[in-house]
Amino acid sequence: MGAYISTFPTGFAGLIPAALQKLLPGAQVVLLSARKREAEAAAQEMGFPLRQRYDTLVNGKKAAVYLLEVGPAL
């Protein structure tokens, strides 16, 4: 399953659970975000463990690539 999401009108707190509830437990998700603090806080608040984080530049702006894992309770 793949998806491309260009904007987050509801914010990360609304996006992450809605996107991840369609995945099987143990699935991995890669998220690219320039809003690092918000992405990390939302993932932690929703119970999705951050497995890895890579800092990078996208068009000269700081961003991060995250590896999330879907927990068994979804």
C-alpha positions in Angstrom: 0.0 0.0 0.0 1.5 3.4 -0.9 0.2 6.9 -0.5 1.3 10.4 -1.3 0.0 13.2 0.9 1.0 16.7 0.0 -0.6 18.7 2.8 -1.9 18.1 6.3 -5.0 20.3 6.8 -6.0 18.5 10.0 -2.5 18.4 11.4 -0.4 15.4 12.3 -2.6 14.4 15.2 -5.5 13.8 12.9 -3.5 12.4 10.0 -1.4 9.7 11.6 -4.2 7.5 13.1 -6.4 7.9 10.0 -3.6 6.7 7.7 -2.2 4.0 9.9 -5.5 2.3 10.9 -5.6 0.7 7.4 -2.3 -1.1 8.0 -1.7 -4.5 9.5 0.1 -4.7 12.9 3.8 -4.7 12.5 3.7 -2.8 9.3 6.3 -0.1 8.8 5.6 3.5 7.5 8.1 6.0 6.2 7.2 9.7 6.8 9.0 12.7 5.4 8.4 15.9 7.3 9.8 19.4 7.8 7.7 19.8 10.9 9.9 17.5 13.0 8.6 18.4 16.5 5.0 18.1 15.5 5.5 14.7 13.7 7.4 13.3 16.7 4.9 14.5 19.2 1.9 13.2 17.3 3.5 9.8 16.7 4.4 9.5 20.4 0.9 10.7 21.5 -0.8 8.1 19.3 1.4 5.3 20.4 3.3 4.7 17.1 7.0 3.9 18.0 9.6 5.9 16.1 12.1 3.2 15.0 14.6 5.5 13.2 15.0 9.1 12.2 17.3 10.5 9.5 17.9 14.3 9.3 18.1 15.6 5.7 17.6 18.6 3.5 14.8 19.0 1.1 15.2 22.0 -1.3 17.7 23.4 1.2 15.3 23.2 4.2 15.7 21.0 7.2 13.5 17.9 7.3 13.5 14.4 8.7 12.6 10.9 7.4 11.0 8.7 10.1 10.4 5.0 10.2 7.2 4.3 12.2 5.9 0.9 13.2 2.2 0.1 13.5 1.4 -1.4 16.9 -0.9 -4.5 17.5 -3.8 -2.5 19.0 -5.0 -1.0 15.7 
